Amino acid sequence: MKMTTQIVESTTFRNNMADVLSEVEKKKSIMIVAKRGKPISAIVSLDLMEDLLSLSSGRYLKDIKEARKQYKEGAFLSHKQVFGDL
């Protein structure tokens, strides 16, 4: 499957986040999020992110495996632990 890259405005992304994330996962596409026409971030599938990280350093691959193990064991942070009271 060919990977595609699309640009989505931040308000469109916010209003349609579930659909955008589904699109990225199904089509292995890259979504560039733009604010007022200026690219500010990218949404990529977890597989692609892991591939990119492993290319930059073998340590990341080890860390990813450890993080998956911890997640399966229930060792992860809640939204409140990460962001506190917003």
Backbone as CSV, one residue per row, in Angstrom:
resi,resn,N_x,N_y,N_z,CA_x,CA_y,CA_z,C_x,C_y,C_z
1,MET,0.842,-1.183,0.000,0.000,0.000,0.000,0.885,1.245,0.000
2,LYS,0.545,2.165,-0.870,1.306,3.394,-0.976,0.939,4.353,0.154
3,MET,1.956,4.918,0.791,1.729,5.883,1.863,1.414,7.244,1.248
4,THR,0.421,7.915,1.832,0.037,9.235,1.351,0.249,10.273,2.450
5,THR,0.379,11.504,2.030,0.504,12.612,2.964,-0.595,13.611,2.648
6,GLN,-1.311,14.018,3.694,-2.382,14.990,3.517,-2.220,16.092,4.560
7,ILE,-2.770,17.256,4.251,-2.752,18.378,5.192,-4.171,18.609,5.673
8,VAL,-4.313,18.771,6.988,-5.619,19.046,7.589,-5.470,20.246,8.519
9,GLU,-6.409,21.168,8.447,-6.380,22.325,9.336,-6.683,21.875,10.762
10,SER,-6.112,22.558,11.738,-6.249,22.156,13.136,-7.714,22.111,13.589
11,THR,-8.538,23.050,13.125,-9.949,23.027,13.537,-10.671,21.821,12.939
12,THR,-10.345,21.476,11.697,-10.932,20.298,11.073,-10.471,19.038,11.797
13,PHE,-9.181,19.003,12.151,-8.652,17.871,12.907,-9.380,17.737,14.245
14,ARG,-9.498,18.837,14.965,-10.150,18.815,16.276,-11.591,18.312,16.160
15,ASN,-12.305,18.786,15.162,-13.714,18.420,15.002,-13.924,17.009,14.462
16,ASN,-12.884,16.442,13.862,-13.000,15.122,13.239,-11.874,14.186,13.656
17,MET,-11.395,14.330,14.876,-10.208,13.602,15.309,-10.339,12.092,15.130
18,ALA,-11.450,11.505,15.514,-11.609,10.054,15.399,-11.479,9.604,13.948
19,ASP,-12.077,10.346,13.029,-11.993,9.993,11.608,-10.571,10.154,11.072
20,VAL,-9.901,11.225,11.475,-8.524,11.455,11.024,-7.612,10.340,11.528
21,LEU,-7.740,9.984,12.795,-6.903,8.921,13.350,-7.188,7.588,12.679
22,SER,-8.438,7.318,12.388,-8.804,6.093,11.677,-8.183,6.060,10.284
23,GLU,-8.231,7.188,9.609,-7.644,7.304,8.260,-6.147,7.029,8.298
24,VAL,-5.464,7.594,9.274,-4.021,7.393,9.408,-3.720,5.916,9.647
25,GLU,-4.494,5.292,10.513,-4.259,3.889,10.847,-4.556,2.960,9.672
26,LYS,-5.690,3.160,9.019,-6.102,2.274,7.919,-5.207,2.401,6.698
27,LYS,-4.927,3.634,6.318,-4.200,3.871,5.068,-2.708,4.070,5.259
28,LYS,-2.242,4.004,6.513,-0.825,4.236,6.800,-0.375,5.565,6.209
29,SER,-1.263,6.551,6.290,-0.952,7.866,5.743,-0.356,8.759,6.823
30,ILE,0.135,9.891,6.388,0.675,10.907,7.285,-0.243,12.119,7.166
31,MET,-0.718,12.595,8.303,-1.534,13.804,8.304,-0.705,14.942,8.879
32,ILE,-0.523,15.967,8.096,0.146,17.183,8.555,-0.939,18.115,9.076
33,VAL,-0.816,18.515,10.333,-1.799,19.417,10.929,-1.276,20.843,10.770
34,ALA,-2.125,21.697,10.206,-1.742,23.088,9.952,-2.631,24.021,10.767
35,LYS,-2.028,25.112,11.192,-2.775,26.152,11.903,-2.608,27.433,11.112
36,ARG,-3.715,27.954,10.629,-3.696,29.134,9.761,-2.778,28.931,8.550
37,GLY,-2.800,27.722,8.010,-2.027,27.404,6.818,-0.579,27.028,7.063
38,LYS,-0.114,27.118,8.310,1.280,26.793,8.627,1.350,25.402,9.283
39,PRO,2.121,24.472,8.695,2.246,23.142,9.302,2.845,23.240,10.710
40,ILE,2.165,22.576,11.678,2.647,22.641,13.057,2.968,21.274,13.641
41,SER,2.379,20.207,13.093,2.661,18.873,13.615,2.238,17.828,12.598
42,ALA,2.594,16.572,12.913,2.236,15.473,12.029,1.625,14.345,12.845
43,ILE,0.630,13.688,12.276,0.013,12.514,12.881,0.407,11.328,12.002
44,VAL,1.056,10.351,12.623,1.488,9.159,11.885,1.047,7.924,12.659
45,SER,1.008,6.781,11.974,0.655,5.538,12.654,1.765,5.156,13.630
46,LEU,1.412,4.379,14.610,2.383,3.927,15.596,3.484,3.104,14.922
47,ASP,3.106,2.279,13.961,4.105,1.475,13.250,5.139,2.350,12.554
48,LEU,4.680,3.391,11.877,5.604,4.282,11.184,6.491,5.021,12.176
49,MET,5.907,5.486,13.276,6.706,6.180,14.275,7.806,5.270,14.819
50,GLU,7.441,4.024,15.125,8.428,3.083,15.635,9.531,2.831,14.607
51,ASP,9.154,2.706,13.351,10.156,2.516,12.294,11.106,3.703,12.231
52,LEU,10.561,4.904,12.287,11.396,6.101,12.223,12.321,6.201,13.434
53,LEU,11.801,5.908,14.616,12.620,5.963,15.818,13.721,4.905,15.805
54,SER,13.383,3.717,15.335,14.397,2.662,15.311,15.505,2.967,14.306
55,LEU,15.173,3.705,13.259,16.203,4.105,12.298,17.183,5.092,12.910
56,SER,16.677,5.932,13.811,17.547,6.947,14.393,18.394,6.406,15.538
57,SER,17.907,5.363,16.224,18.670,4.823,17.338,18.099,3.473,17.764
58,GLY,18.967,2.495,17.945,18.549,1.191,18.415,17.973,1.245,19.820
59,ARG,18.367,2.239,20.587,17.861,2.389,21.952,16.349,2.583,21.965
60,TYR,15.827,3.305,20.983,14.392,3.538,20.926,13.624,2.232,20.756
61,LEU,14.127,1.340,19.937,13.460,0.062,19.727,13.375,-0.704,21.041
62,LYS,14.445,-0.698,21.804,14.455,-1.349,23.114,13.430,-0.678,24.040
63,ASP,13.398,0.653,24.052,12.461,1.396,24.892,11.009,1.115,24.496
64,ILE,10.741,1.005,23.201,9.391,0.714,22.718,8.941,-0.659,23.205
65,LYS,9.819,-1.644,23.103,9.482,-2.990,23.584,9.192,-2.975,25.077
66,GLU,9.983,-2.239,25.837,9.780,-2.139,27.281,8.461,-1.430,27.591
67,ALA,8.136,-0.377,26.856,6.891,0.353,27.072,5.683,-0.536,26.783
68,ARG,5.740,-1.335,25.737,4.637,-2.246,25.424,4.460,-3.282,26.524
69,LYS,5.564,-3.779,27.049,5.515,-4.744,28.143,4.848,-4.101,29.362
70,GLN,5.261,-2.886,29.701,4.687,-2.189,30.846,3.191,-1.945,30.653
71,TYR,2.803,-1.577,29.452,1.389,-1.332,29.164,0.566,-2.597,29.376
72,LYS,1.056,-3.723,28.871,0.352,-4.995,29.039,0.222,-5.372,30.507
73,GLU,1.186,-4.957,31.305,1.160,-5.249,32.732,0.332,-4.228,33.514
74,GLY,-0.220,-3.246,32.815,-1.051,-2.235,33.462,-0.274,-1.085,34.084
75,ALA,0.995,-0.981,33.737,1.844,0.083,34.294,1.879,1.264,33.338
76,PHE,0.839,2.101,33.410,0.804,3.298,32.573,0.210,4.443,33.368
77,LEU,0.385,5.656,32.904,-0.068,6.854,33.607,-1.466,7.248,33.154
78,SER,-2.245,7.767,34.085,-3.573,8.273,33.738,-3.435,9.682,33.148
79,HIS,-4.517,10.155,32.564,-4.536,11.514,32.018,-4.218,12.530,33.109
80,LYS,-4.792,12.333,34.284,-4.564,13.275,35.389,-3.113,13.255,35.833
81,GLN,-2.468,12.075,35.849,-1.065,11.991,36.243,-0.161,12.740,35.254
82,VAL,-0.512,12.694,34.001,0.297,13.347,32.976,0.030,14.848,32.925
83,PHE,-1.241,15.236,32.924,-1.611,16.636,32.699,-2.065,17.375,33.949
84,GLY,-2.358,16.651,35.032,-2.828,17.318,36.244,-4.224,17.852,36.052
85,ASP,-4.582,18.809,36.863,-5.897,19.454,36.745,-5.797,20.605,35.753
86,LEU,-6.426,20.423,34.618,-6.396,21.473,33.586,-7.515,22.444,33.754
